[in-house]
Amino acid sequence: MKKHVIDRILPGSIAEECGFEKGDKLISVNGTPIEDTFDYQYLISDEFLVLEVESVQGEVVEIEIEKDAEEDLGLVFENSFMDNYRSCKNKCIFCFIDQMPPGMRETLYFKDDDTRLSFLQGNYVTLTNLSDRDVEKIIRYRMEPINISFQTMNPELRCKMLNNRFAGEALKKAKQLYDAGIEMNGQIVLCKGVNDGEELEFSIGEMYKYAPVLRSVSVVPVGLSKYRDGLYPLEPFDAEDACEVVDRIERWQKKAFAEKGIHFVHASDEWYLLAGRKLPEEDRYDGYLQLENGVGMVRNFTEEFYGSLDIVVNRLGQTIYGKFEEDIGRPDKSKSAGGNNSLPVISVATGMLFGPILSALAKELEETVNRFGIGMKVKIYPIRNDFFGERITVAGLITGQDLISQLKGKDLGEILLIPDTMLRFGEEVFLDDITVTEVESALHCRLDIVKSSGSDFIESIMKYIP
C-alpha cells in the first residue's frame, strides 16, 4: 500500500488545525488507498473524512475531519502527482525521441504515455497503457478532456505504426470514453505512404462518428530529424502532398460544420505554409482547441498582433498628439511628429517556419511606429536547425549552439528576443543544456525571454522605446 509523504502544511488550513507534521504519511481516505492525486482530490471532496496516517514517529492513526464540501485540507505532498509517471511501451515508427542524438540529458529520452498527464497537462496518449480500471477511474472522476494520439482508425495499421500488437485493440477504449460522454481531442501524426490518402479518409470518417464528444482532431506532419539511422524509412511531405491534405480536411470541415456546428478536423499550420495556402479564418479553429499542436498558432499570433498594434497606435497617438487636440483637432498620423527619438536595434530569433511571417509583421510594426517619428529597427533572424536537421523548422526545437553559431558576429543591437518555447519549462536552459547566460556571453547581447503570442511580441519590443 502506498504511503504519501507530506512536505508542507499550509498555514491556517484544516491540516494545521489537526496537527499534521512535515514527514507524516497519508495512507488512505475513508478506507480507500490513495494511488495518485486524482484519488486524493476526489475522496477529500466529501464533508466527513477518516484519514489513515502514519506519523513521523511511525505510529499509524486515524484522523476524523468534518469540513465543507470541496474544501481543501491544506496538505502539500513531496510528489505532487502522488505516483510515478507511466512510460510509453510503444515503438512508434514516427517517434521523435527515437530521433534524438545521443549524449543529451536523461529526462529528454523519457517517453510518457500517461492518460492522467493528458488531463493535467494536455499530453497526447495512445491508450495502450490504459487498464479497464483506469478507464473506470477516468469516467468516475470525469477526467476530461482526454487527448488521444489515434494515428489511424485501422486496427492492423495502428499495430504496425505503434509497433504494439495491442494498439488496435486499445481503440476500443476510445469508444468506452465516448459512450460515457468523456470529452476528447484527437491527433493524427501523418506519415507519407503509411496513414495518409485513403487511410486518412477512413480514419477521419471513423472518428467523426464520435463527434462532438470527440471535439477536435488535428492532422500534423511527422517530424523528421537527421538522426534516423536504423529507423523506419519515412519521407518528408512536399507542397503537392500538403495541398491534398488541406483539400481533404477542408471538405470534412464543411460537412462537420453543416451537420454538427463544429469544424472537427484541422490541418496544422505547417500544411498551409507548405502548400502556399491562405490560413483559415479565426472562427474555423473552433476556439483554438488544438493550439499547442500547431493548429492555429499563426492565425492566433497575427490576431493578437493586430489587436495589440491598435492599442499601441492609440497609446502613441494620445502621447504625441493629445496636447494639440483641444485647439486644432487630431492631425494626420501619416505625418511624422514627436521628434527624432531612437532606440537600439531589437533582434528576434525564431524558427525557419515562422520566420517569413514574423518578418512581415515586424516590418509592419516598424512602419506604424515610425509614422510617429520614433526611430525603430526590428531584425528577424530565422534559425536553421543544424542540431536536429534542416527538416525541423519550429522555434521550440532550436538549441543554444545553433543560436550562437548563426548569430555570432551579427549586429544584434543590445537585445535579442527569443520565444520561451526554446527553453526547458521553468528553466533558462536550451535543449542542448546550454544556458541563457552562456548564449548571452557568446553573443555579447542580452536575451529577453518572450511568451509566444502576438501581444507579448509587440509589448516586448515597445518596452525598449525610450
N, C-alpha and C positions, 0 to 999 in steps of 0.2 A: 504494500500500500504506500502511495506517495506521501511524502511529508514536505510541505512548502514553507521554506524559511522566511520569516518576516524580517524585512530590512529596516523599515521605519514605521512609526505610528504617527499619524497626522495630529498636530496639536488641536485640542478641542473636540476631537472625534469621539465616537462611541467606543472605539477600541482603547483610547486613552482612559476613558472613564472606567472601563472594565479591567484596567491594569495590565494590558498586554505589554510585553517587553520585546526589544530587539533580540532576535535569535530564537524566539518561540516558533514552533512549527504547527501549521494548520494541517489537520488530517482529513476531517470530513465536516460537512454541514448537514444537519438534520439526518444523520446516518448515511449520507451519500458521499463516497470518496470523491475527492477533487482531482480530476485528471488534468484540466487546463483552466485558463481564465474564463472560458465560456461557462463551464460548470459552476465556477465560483460566482460569477456575476448573476447567473440565472438563479442560483439557490439562495443567495443573500437578499434577493428581492422580496422574500416573504417577510411578514411582520413579526413572526416568532421564530427564533433560531436557537438551535443547540449546536454549538461548535465543539468538536473534539480537537483538543490542542495538547501538544507535547511541550512543556515548559522548558526554559533554558536549563533547569536543573534535572530534566529527564523525566519528570512526572507527567503522566497523561491525565488530563482533567476535562470535564465538560463545563462549558460556559453558556449559560442561558441569556438570551438577549431579546428584549422587546423593543421594537422601533417602528417608525413609519414605513410603509411600503416604498420600495425603491431607494430608501435612504442608505447611503454608503457607510461602511464600517470604519473606514479610515486606515486600512491596512495596506502597506506597500511591501511587495514581496521581492526577494533578491532576483528571481526570474519573473519578470512581468508577464511573460507568456505562460508561466507555470508548467511548462513542458518543453521537450526538445523539438526542434523543427524536423519535419519529415523530409528526407531527401528523395530525389527522383530515382525511380528504378528503371526508367526507360533509357533507351539508347537511340534517341531520335536522329534521323538522318540529317536534320537541319539544325541541330542544337548548336548554339553559338559558343557555349562554354567548351565544347569539344574542339572549337576552332581557336582557342586561346593559346598564346605562346607559353612555353614552359618558363618557370622561374618567377612567376608573379605570386603575390601573397595568397596564402591558402584559402582565405574566405572567398576569393573570386572564382574558385573552382567548385564551390558548393552549389549543387543543383537542388533547389527546393521544389517540392510538389505537394505543398500542404494546403488543403482546402480552407483551413482556418485562417491562413495568411491571405487567401483570396478575399475573405470577408473583411479582415483587418486592414490590409494594405493594398488590395486591388490586384494581387498577383493572379496570373492565369495558370490554371491547373488542369491536369489531364484526366482526373477522376480515377486513375489506375491505382492510387494509394488509398482509395476510399472503401472502407468496410461497410457492411449493412448497418452496423451500429453508428458509424459516422453519419450515414445518410439520415438515420433516425434523429440523431442529435441536431443536424442542420435544420430539419423540419420542425423539431420540437422547440428549438431556440430561435427559429426564424432568422437564421444567419443568411441574410441576403443584402445585396446581390452577390451571387457566386459567379466568378469569371472563369470560363471554361475554354481550354485550348482544344477545339474539336479537330481541326486539321482536315478531316474528311468524315462523312457520314457513312462511308463504305467500310464495314467492319474489317474485311480482309485487308483492304488497303491501309487502314489505320494500324493494324498489327504490323504491317511492313514498315510504315513510316516511323512508328514509335519503337520498333524492334522489341515488341512485347506481345506475347501471344494472348494476353488478357485485355489488350487495348480495345478490341472491337466489342467485347462483352461489357466493358466499362461504360459504353454509350447508353446502356440501359439505365444507368444511374441518373443521367440527364432526364430521361423520361419520368423517373420517380420524382425528381425535383419539380418537373413541370406539372405532374399530377397534383402535387402538394401546393402548387402556386408559388414556389420559391423563385423570385426574380433572378434572371441570369443574363450575362453578356457572353458572347462567343467570339472566338478568334480562329481564323484560318491562316496559317503560315503557308503561303503558296510556293510550291516548288515546281519549276518548269519541267513539263513532261511527266509529272507524277500525279498531282492532285488538281491540276488546272483543267481548262477546257470543259469537256462534258462531265468530268468528275466534279468540278467546281459547280457546275449547273445542278447536278444531282444533290450535292451537299447543301447548297442554298435552299433547294426545294424541300429537302427533309427537315432542315432547321426551321424553315418558315412555318411548318406545322406547329411549332412551339410558340410562335409569336401570338400575342405580345408579352407573354410571361418571359420568353427569351426576348429581351428588349432590343438588342442590337447584336450585329455580327460584323467584325472588322476583317478585311482581307488585306494582309500585308505581305510584301515580297520577302523571300528568305534573305537573310543577311549572310554574305559570303566573305570571310576573311581570307588572307593568303595562307593560313595555316590549315590546309585541308588534306595533307598527305595521308593516304590510307583511309580517308572517309568516303562516304557515298558520293559518286560523281554528280554534282549539281552545276547547272549553268545559270548565268545571270539572265534576267529578262531584258528585252530590248524595247524600243519605242512601239513597234508593231504589237508586241505582246501586251504592253501596257494599254494600248488603245482597245484591244479585245477585252481585257479585264474590265476596264471602265465602262465600255458599252454594255457588257453583260450585267454588271452591277446596277447601272442606271435603269436598265429595263426592269429589274426586280424592284428597284426603288419606286418606280411608277406604279407597279402592281400593288406593292405593300401599302403605299400611301392611299391609293384609291380604296383598298379593301379594309385596312386596319388603322389608317390615320398616322402611321409611322413610316419612316423610310427603311428601317430594319437593317439592311446590309449596306456597308460603307467601304469604299476603297480608301486606303491610307493615302496621305498627301503625295507620297513618292510616286504612286501610279500616275497621278495627274501631271506632275512635273516631268516625269519620264516621257509621257505621251505628248507633252506640249499642249495640254488641255487647260481651259479655264477652270479654276477651282469652284466647287459648288457654293451656292449662296448659304448664308449662315443658317437659315431655317431648315436646310436639308440635313443638318447634322443632329437634329432632334435633341438639342441641349448639350451637345458635345459629350455623349456618353463614353466615347472611346478616345478621348483626347490624349491620354497617356500612351495610347497605342499608335500615335502618329496620325490619327484621323481628325482633321480639322485644326491642327495646330497652326498652320499657316493662316487660314481664314480667321481664327480666333486672335492670333497675333496682330494681324492687319486691322481688324475691327477695333481692338483695344488701342492700337497705334493711332488711328484716326480720331477716336474718341478723345484720347489724351492730347492730340495735336490741336484740336478745337479749344481745349482748356488752356493750352499754352498760348495760343493766339489771343484768346480773351484776356489772359493774365498780362501778357506783354502789352496789349493794346491799352489796358487800363493804366499800366505803369507809365507808358511813354506818352500816351495821348490824353490821359484823363484830365490834366490841368487845363487843356485847351477847350474841352467840350462845352463848358458853360458859356463861353463867349463866341466861339466860331463853329461849333459843331464838330463831329467826328471827321477827321481828314481821311484822305485816300491812303489805305495801308500799303498800297503798291509802291509808294514812295518811301525812300529811306528816311529815318528820323532817329533821334536819340544819340547821335554822336558816333564815334568810331571805337566802340568797345571791342575788345578782342579777348579770346581765351585760348589756352593751349590746345593743340591738336588732340582730339579724342579718338583713340583707336578701338576697334571692336574685333574680336576673334570669333569665328563661327565655323560650322561645317560647310563642306562644299555644296551640299544640297540646298541649304538655306542662303548661301552667300549672295546669289544674284537678287533675291527678293529683298534681303536686308540692305543691300547696296542701293536699291531703288528707293526704299523707304528713308534711308539716311540722307540721300540727296534731296528728297522732298522736305525733310526736316530742316536741312541746311538752308534751302531756298526760302522756306517760310520764315525762319528766324532772321535770315539776312535782310528780309524786307523791312525789318525794324532797326536796321543799322547795326546789328550785332555780328561782329566777325566770328565765323564758326566753321570748323573743318572736322568732319567725321570720316575716318578712314575705316573701311571694312576689309578685313583680311580673312578670306576663306582658307581654312587649313586643310591641306591634303593629308589623308590618313596613311602615313608611311608605316606606322606601327602595326596596324591590322591589315592594311592593304587599301588600295585606292577605291575598291568597291564599297567600302564602308564610308558613308558620306555624312553621317549625322554628327552634330556637335557633342552629344553625350559620350562619344567614344574617342574624343580627341585626348591625347596624352600630353603630359608636360614636356616630354622630349621633342615631340613634333612642334609644339608651340615654340620652343627655344630654337630648334634648328631652322624653322621657316621665318621667324620674326627677328632673329638676331641681326643687328645692323640696320634694321628698318627705322625710319623716322616715326616712332610711336607716340611722340609727344611725352606728356607727363603721366598719362593714364591709359591703361588697357582694360577694357571691359570684357569679361568672359561670362558666359551663362553658368548658373550654378549646377547645371546638369553635367558639366565636365568634371565635377568633383565628387568624391565619395560622400554619401549622405552624412551631413553633420560634421564633416571634417574638411580641412583645407589641403586635401591630398588628391592628386590625379590617379588614374588607373594604374600608371606605371610606378606609383609610390613617390614620384617627385612632388615636392610640396610647393605651395603658392610662393613661399619665401624664396625657394631656390629658383623659381622662374623669374621672380622679380629681380633677384640678384644677377641672373644671367642676361636679362633684357634691359637692365638699368631703368626699370619702369615700374610704377606701382600698379598692381592689379585690383580691380574693383569687381566683386562678385555680384552678378545681377540675376534676378529672377527671370525666367524665360517667358516674359509677357511683353506685349507691345507697350503697355503703360509704364512698366518698370524700365524698359529700354529708353523711352523718352525722358522719364524723370531722372534716370541715372546720368544722362547727358546734360540735361538742363541744370542740374545742381552745380555744374562746373562753370556756369556763366557767372561772371563777377557782378 
